[in-house]
Amino acid sequence: MKKAVLLPKERKIIAQLGENIRLARLRRKISAELLAERANIGRTTLWSLEKGDANVSLVTLVRVLHSLGMADELGRIALDDALGRKLQDIELMRKNVRTSEDVS
């Protein structure tokens, strides 16, 4: 399998996600061993996730978040799509201008 090639900004995002998961675990006073057991993964896999390894699977991420009681947060990703809404509004405004011109 090819290793993922990431841009620096993408690496930073993944590293921040891993750090956030580690902090959530520590705030809950759960050891890495216990969280790995609850998520049905190995400790090294959990440590890879917490270090921001881009090759950790999405399934692993979901299992860990579920074990931390945070799985619902995944549903909020891209929920507020500000750029998509702006692009959609621009297109709607263009259609409205064309329709107004056709009426004149």
N, C-alpha and C positions, 0 to 999 in steps of 0.2 A: 504494500500500500504506500502511496506517495505521502510524504509528510506535508502538512499544510504550510503554505508560505503566507505569512501574515505581514501586513503593513505595521509599522511601529505603533500607530494609533490603535489598531486592532489588538496588538499584543498588550497594550496598556489597558484596554477595556477588559480583556480576559484576565489579566493579572489582578485588576481591581475586583472583578467578580469573585475570583478565588479568595482574595483577602476578605471580602465581605462575608463569604461563607465561613471562613475561619473565625472571624470575629463573632458571627452569629453562634457558632459552636461554643466558643469560649464564654460568651455572655450567658449561655445556657448551662455552663459548667459541665459540658459533655466531653469526655475524652475522645481522641481520634479513634481509639480502638472501639469504643462503644458505638460511636456514630457509624463507623465502617460496618460493624456487625448489624446494626439496625437497618442500614441501607443495603445490606447483603453484597458488600464490595470488600476488597482488600484494603488494608491500611495504606499501602503504597499508592493505590488508586486515589484514595481520599487525599493523601498528601499531594499527589500530582494535581488534583483539582484545585486544592487550596493554593498551590504555587502558580496556578495559571497555565498549566499545560494545555495547549490547544488540541491535543489528541485524545482528551477524555471525552467519552461519548455523552450524547444528550440524555440517554437513558440513565447514566450515572448521575448526571446533574439533577434529574428529576427525582431519583431515589434519595439523594442526599437532602434536597430541599424538602421532600415529603417527610423524611425522618426528622427534620428540624421544625416541621410544622409550617413550612413556608412555600409549599408547592403552588398555592393559589397565586402567588406573586408572578409566576410565569405567564398567567393569563393577562397580566397587565402590560406585558411587553408589546410595544407598538400600538397600544390601545389609543393613545392620543397622538395621532399621526399629523402633526402640524404641517409638515411639508406637503403631504398628500392632500390635505384639506386646501392649502393655498393653491396647489396645482388644479384641483377640482374647481375651486372658485374662479380662477382665471379662465378656465374653459367655459364655465357657465356664463361669465361676463361676456366672453367673445360671442357665444351663441345669442345672448340677449341683445348685443349690439347689432349682430347680423339680422336678427328678427325685427328690431326697431327700424333698421334701414329698409327692410323689405316692406314694412307697413307704410313708410313715407312715400 
